[in-house]
Amino acid sequence: MDKTRFIIITGLSGAGKSIAVKCFEDAGFFCVDNIPSQLILKFAEICLKSKGKLSKIALVVDIRGGIFFKDLYESLDYLKELGINREILFLEASDEILMHRFSGTRRKHPLNISNNILENIQAEREQLKELRSQADLIIDTSDLTPKQLSNEIIRNFIKREEQEIQITLISFGYKYGIPIDVDIVFDVRFLPNPFYIDKLKNLPGTNEKIEKYVAEFPVTQHFMEVYFNLLNSLIPYYVKEGKTYLSIAFGCTGGRHRSVALINNLSNYLKEKGYKLFVKHRDMNKDEIEIKIKNDL
């Protein structure tokens, strides 16, 4: 059973679970949508008896299970007792985005405890809080197209090698909010800011001049030495605990200069250690987009 992939797809209604299950189906997984929690155990036993014929399984379990959903946690614990290494993929999005998606499709929210969509969304988010805390990977689909979500799933679940931790490095701007789908966050706003240098302020953090400016200060060098070594010493413990996904984010004010430069430095550092990485500069170009919008108005 060591090579069996047993994946639980769950999360908020409207966050993209139908796209996720289609992605797993295309990759050759045996998929079941909206399976009652109590049947997970029966399905797991069938997999064990299949002698490897059912080696890639993806099950969608969510609030639609109604009264059976509360049994999910007991089922997940029992999977461990059977020796099944289950992985949990949790999909979510902001309240505003979910409201827009439900309004666009004119679908009723499956929880349906109120005539107000927002109240249903917030109630579901509260009910799934414990399950979210157990997730191996959380994907915020608020800003993702269906294709981008599929690519995220392919990268994290389908193309990765077994037992290899996937590390995602994210730069962001605090003025746009902290990413909700990260494990470790570092605030680097204490570092000297290129924004206040006229010849640098309009350059992105990927520019060589920005990288040189940020890295030349002793405080930056001390930060990289201490925190990069700290991360390198901690990652093996995450691997030892069975974590296959780890996301690390650096944030500065606008997410354009300091956080970008430092994430790129961290990427180079961890690549030398042999880790497989994915780098995302979430807010690097947002200032340019805002300026363009203002000019177009």
Helices and strands as residue ranges (DSSP letters): E 5-11, H 17-26, E 30-32, H 37-49, E 56-60, G 63-71, H 72-81, E 86-92, H 95-105, H 117-127, H 129-133, E 137-140, H 146-153, I 154-158, E 166-173, G 174-176, E 184-187, G 194-196, H 208-215, H 218-240, E 245-252, H 258-272, E 276-281, H 286-296
